[in-house]
């Protein structure tokens, strides 16, 4: 498998993190505060953990994560 350069890694990580942020926002809108929200809350926690892990990996491997241009 070919090695990715630093810019390609940044693009992949930034896209993945942005997608997680969008998904977390969508799930948060579904929460009602009633019974049955447990699985959604669990999903939110796992998504946040995945995002944190990606940011941590990027920091350890000197891959900058700049905000996406809007």
C-alpha positions in Angstrom: 0.0 0.0 0.0 1.5 3.4 -1.0 2.3 5.9 1.7 0.2 9.0 2.0 1.8 12.4 2.2 1.0 14.7 5.1 -1.5 16.8 3.1 -3.4 13.7 2.1 -3.6 12.5 5.7 -4.8 15.9 6.8 -7.6 15.8 4.2 -8.7 12.3 5.1 -8.7 13.1 8.9 -10.4 16.4 8.4 -13.2 14.8 6.3 -13.7 12.0 8.8 -13.9 14.5 11.7 -16.3 16.7 9.8 -18.5 13.8 9.0 -18.6 12.7 12.6 -19.5 16.3 13.7 -22.4 16.3 11.2 -23.6 12.9 12.4 -23.3 13.8 16.0 -25.4 17.0 15.4 -28.0 14.9 13.6 -28.3 12.4 16.4 -28.4 15.2 19.0 -31.5 16.6 17.2 -33.2 13.2 17.7 -32.8 13.1 21.4 -36.0 13.8 23.3 -34.9 13.4 26.9 -37.3 10.5 27.2 -37.0 6.8 27.6 -35.1 5.1 24.8 -32.4 7.7 24.3 -29.8 5.5 25.9 -28.6 4.0 22.6 -28.4 7.4 21.0 -26.5 8.7 23.9 -24.1 5.7 23.7 -23.6 6.4 20.0 -22.8 10.0 20.6 -20.2 9.0 23.2 -18.6 6.6 20.8 -18.5 9.1 18.0 -16.9 11.7 20.3 -14.3 9.1 21.4 -13.5 8.3 17.8 -13.1 12.0 17.0 -10.9 12.5 20.0 -8.8 9.5 19.0 -8.3 10.9 15.4 -7.3 14.3 16.8 -4.9 12.7 19.2 -3.3 10.5 16.4 -3.0 13.6 14.2 -1.2 15.5 17.0 1.2 12.6 17.7 2.0 12.2 14.0 2.4 15.9 13.3 -0.6 16.1 10.9 -2.3 19.5 11.2 -6.1 19.6 11.2 -7.1 23.0 9.8 -10.8 24.0 9.6 -12.5 23.3 6.3 -13.0 26.3 4.1 -16.6 27.4 3.9 
